Amino acid sequence: MMGLNETDALQTNPYKMKKIIGNILLVASFIAWAAIAMLPLLSLSIEMAAAITMVLIVFGEIAFVLSIALLGKEFLEKMKIQFRKLFGKQ
């Protein structure tokens, strides 16, 4: 549970709040994609699985774009550098 000082700090610093919400949305977008991978393990009809997959894809993409918008250009540049290192492009 947050103390009074932590709550006041979040209310007076909108940049910190944007960063927290951006990180939550980024994690939520990856969770949505992981949930898609787990759908075949559930005993759902094909129609239901297709509908859930569509909703998860749309949610994951919107959450990812919003997280990038909230976290800013610097975060996007850091992500690009990390992906280039991971995949060997300089």
N, C-alpha and C positions, 0 to 999 in steps of 0.2 A: 504494500500500500504506500502511496506517495505521501510524503510529508507536506506540510504547508509551503515550505520554501521551494520544493521541487515543482509544485503546482504553479506557484507564482512565477517561477523562472520560465516555465513553458508558456504561460500566458503572455509574458512580456517579451519573449523572443520568438517572433514568427518564423525566423529562419530555422531555428532548431525544430519547431513543429513541422515545417515543410520537409525537413530532412527525415524526421521520424516517420511521417506519413509516406514519404517516398520509399523509404526502406521497407516498410510494411507492404506496400503495393508491389515492390520488386519481388519480395519473398512470396507473396500471394500468387504472382504470375507464374513462378516456377512450381509452386504447389499445384496449380491448375494443370500444368503440363504433366506433372507426375501422376495426378489423378487420372488423366486420360490413359496413361500406360497401365493403370491398375484396373480399368473397366473390364477387360476380358476375364479377369478373375472372378467377377461377380456374375451371378446367374440372371442376366437381364435379357429381355427380348432385343432383337436387332434394332427395332425402331426406338426403343427406350435408350439403348446404348448410343445410337446415332444422335438422338436429341441431346443427351447429356454431353456427348463429345462436342457438339456444335456450341452449346452454351459455355463449356469450359474453354474452348478455343477463343471465342469472342471475349470472355472475361479475362483470360490470360493476356491477350494482346492489348486490350484496353488498359489493364492494370500496368503492363510493362510500359506503354507509351506515357501514361500519367506519371509513373515513377520517374522516368527519364526527365519529363517536364519539371517535376518538383525538385529532383536532385541536381539538375543543371548541366550545363555544357562541360564543366570540368569533370564531372562524374562520367559523362559519356566518353570523353577523351581518355580517361583512365581505363574504362572498359575496353575501348578499342586497342589500347596499348597491351592490355593483358591478353586479349584474344590473338593479337599478332604474335606475342611471345609464345603463346600456347600452340599456335599452328605454324610457327616458324617463319612468318613473313616479317621482314624488318621494315 
